Amino acid sequence: MPTTPRPGRGAVITYLNPDATHPVAFLRGVVLGPHVVDPETGHLWVPVLLPDRTTSVLDTVNIVL
């Protein structure tokens, strides 16, 4: 089983765009803080500064290494 990425604060990441209707499949963002664990699924989530300068919480399974 592959290891889930755990990028640290300030890391520049490439991730699969969760918006399936967006014309760009992969985007880049900057991690803003530590990861948190979803108690329901066990997935790790990180706060990310998106290309349009908004912030979001991104599931780390979407991060491309």
SEKE-675286 format. One record per residue (C-alpha): residue in one letter; x, y, z; residue number from 1. Coordinates in Angstrom, 2 decimals, padded with zeros to 5 digits. Layout:
BEGIN
<site><resn>A</resn><u>X</u><v>Y</v><w>Z</w><resi>NUM</resi></site>
...
This chain:
BEGIN
<site><resn>M</resn><u>000.00</u><v>000.00</v><w>000.00</w><resi>1</resi></site>
<site><resn>P</resn><u>001.43</u><v>003.41</v><w>-000.94</w><resi>2</resi></site>
<site><resn>T</resn><u>002.32</u><v>005.86</v><w>001.79</w><resi>3</resi></site>
<site><resn>T</resn><u>000.07</u><v>008.90</v><w>002.18</w><resi>4</resi></site>
<site><resn>P</resn><u>002.01</u><v>012.13</v><w>001.64</w><resi>5</resi></site>
<site><resn>R</resn><u>002.41</u><v>014.36</v><w>004.70</w><resi>6</resi></site>
<site><resn>P</resn><u>003.72</u><v>017.63</v><w>003.34</w><resi>7</resi></site>
<site><resn>G</resn><u>004.90</u><v>020.19</v><w>005.86</w><resi>8</resi></site>
<site><resn>R</resn><u>004.05</u><v>023.85</v><w>006.11</w><resi>9</resi></site>
<site><resn>G</resn><u>005.38</u><v>025.84</v><w>003.15</w><resi>10</resi></site>
<site><resn>A</resn><u>005.65</u><v>022.81</v><w>000.87</w><resi>11</resi></site>
<site><resn>V</resn><u>004.66</u><v>023.41</v><w>-002.75</w><resi>12</resi></site>
<site><resn>I</resn><u>002.45</u><v>020.52</v><w>-003.85</w><resi>13</resi></site>
<site><resn>T</resn><u>000.87</u><v>019.32</v><w>-007.08</w><resi>14</resi></site>
<site><resn>Y</resn><u>-002.56</u><v>017.79</v><w>-006.62</w><resi>15</resi></site>
<site><resn>L</resn><u>-005.42</u><v>016.31</v><w>-008.59</w><resi>16</resi></site>
<site><resn>N</resn><u>-008.07</u><v>018.98</v><w>-009.02</w><resi>17</resi></site>
<site><resn>P</resn><u>-011.19</u><v>017.83</v><w>-007.13</w><resi>18</resi></site>
<site><resn>D</resn><u>-013.36</u><v>019.90</v><w>-009.51</w><resi>19</resi></site>
<site><resn>A</resn><u>-014.05</u><v>017.47</v><w>-012.36</w><resi>20</resi></site>
<site><resn>T</resn><u>-015.57</u><v>020.25</v><w>-014.50</w><resi>21</resi></site>
<site><resn>H</resn><u>-012.43</u><v>022.41</v><w>-014.38</w><resi>22</resi></site>
<site><resn>P</resn><u>-010.34</u><v>022.26</v><w>-017.59</w><resi>23</resi></site>
<site><resn>V</resn><u>-007.05</u><v>021.79</v><w>-015.68</w><resi>24</resi></site>
<site><resn>A</resn><u>-006.59</u><v>018.34</v><w>-014.10</w><resi>25</resi></site>
<site><resn>F</resn><u>-003.58</u><v>019.14</v><w>-011.90</w><resi>26</resi></site>
<site><resn>L</resn><u>-002.94</u><v>022.28</v><w>-009.86</w><resi>27</resi></site>
<site><resn>R</resn><u>-000.25</u><v>023.55</v><w>-007.51</w><resi>28</resi></site>
<site><resn>G</resn><u>-000.66</u><v>025.00</v><w>-004.06</w><resi>29</resi></site>
<site><resn>V</resn><u>001.25</u><v>025.82</v><w>-000.88</w><resi>30</resi></site>
<site><resn>V</resn><u>000.61</u><v>023.99</v><w>002.39</w><resi>31</resi></site>
<site><resn>L</resn><u>-000.35</u><v>026.47</v><w>005.12</w><resi>32</resi></site>
<site><resn>G</resn><u>-000.24</u><v>024.30</v><w>008.23</w><resi>33</resi></site>
<site><resn>P</resn><u>-000.10</u><v>020.82</v><w>009.74</w><resi>34</resi></site>
<site><resn>H</resn><u>-002.28</u><v>017.95</v><w>008.56</w><resi>35</resi></site>
<site><resn>V</resn><u>-005.40</u><v>016.82</v><w>010.43</w><resi>36</resi></site>
<site><resn>V</resn><u>-006.96</u><v>013.36</v><w>010.46</w><resi>37</resi></site>
<site><resn>D</resn><u>-010.61</u><v>012.81</v><w>009.52</w><resi>38</resi></site>
<site><resn>P</resn><u>-011.95</u><v>010.55</v><w>012.28</w><resi>39</resi></site>
<site><resn>E</resn><u>-014.55</u><v>009.00</v><w>009.92</w><resi>40</resi></site>
<site><resn>T</resn><u>-012.19</u><v>007.91</v><w>007.14</w><resi>41</resi></site>
<site><resn>G</resn><u>-008.71</u><v>008.16</v><w>008.64</w><resi>42</resi></site>
<site><resn>H</resn><u>-007.64</u><v>010.35</v><w>005.68</w><resi>43</resi></site>
<site><resn>L</resn><u>-005.15</u><v>013.14</v><w>006.24</w><resi>44</resi></site>
<site><resn>W</resn><u>-006.16</u><v>016.66</v><w>005.18</w><resi>45</resi></site>
<site><resn>V</resn><u>-003.97</u><v>019.77</v><w>004.85</w><resi>46</resi></site>
<site><resn>P</resn><u>-004.85</u><v>023.47</v><w>004.54</w><resi>47</resi></site>
<site><resn>V</resn><u>-003.66</u><v>024.73</v><w>001.15</w><resi>48</resi></site>
<site><resn>L</resn><u>-003.30</u><v>028.14</v><w>-000.49</w><resi>49</resi></site>
<site><resn>L</resn><u>-004.77</u><v>027.61</v><w>-003.97</w><resi>50</resi></site>
<site><resn>P</resn><u>-003.63</u><v>029.24</v><w>-007.24</w><resi>51</resi></site>
<site><resn>D</resn><u>-006.50</u><v>031.77</v><w>-007.09</w><resi>52</resi></site>
<site><resn>R</resn><u>-005.25</u><v>032.91</v><w>-003.63</w><resi>53</resi></site>
<site><resn>T</resn><u>-008.13</u><v>031.27</v><w>-001.75</w><resi>54</resi></site>
<site><resn>T</resn><u>-007.63</u><v>028.59</v><w>000.88</w><resi>55</resi></site>
<site><resn>S</resn><u>-009.06</u><v>025.11</v><w>001.10</w><resi>56</resi></site>
<site><resn>V</resn><u>-008.55</u><v>021.90</v><w>003.02</w><resi>57</resi></site>
<site><resn>L</resn><u>-007.25</u><v>019.21</v><w>000.66</w><resi>58</resi></site>
<site><resn>D</resn><u>-007.40</u><v>015.44</v><w>001.13</w><resi>59</resi></site>
<site><resn>T</resn><u>-003.80</u><v>014.22</v><w>000.87</w><resi>60</resi></site>
<site><resn>V</resn><u>-004.85</u><v>011.27</v><w>-001.32</w><resi>61</resi></site>
<site><resn>N</resn><u>-005.15</u><v>013.84</v><w>-004.14</w><resi>62</resi></site>
<site><resn>I</resn><u>-001.49</u><v>014.90</v><w>-003.83</w><resi>63</resi></site>
<site><resn>V</resn><u>000.72</u><v>013.70</v><w>-006.67</w><resi>64</resi></site>
<site><resn>L</resn><u>004.30</u><v>012.86</v><w>-005.79</w><resi>65</resi></site>
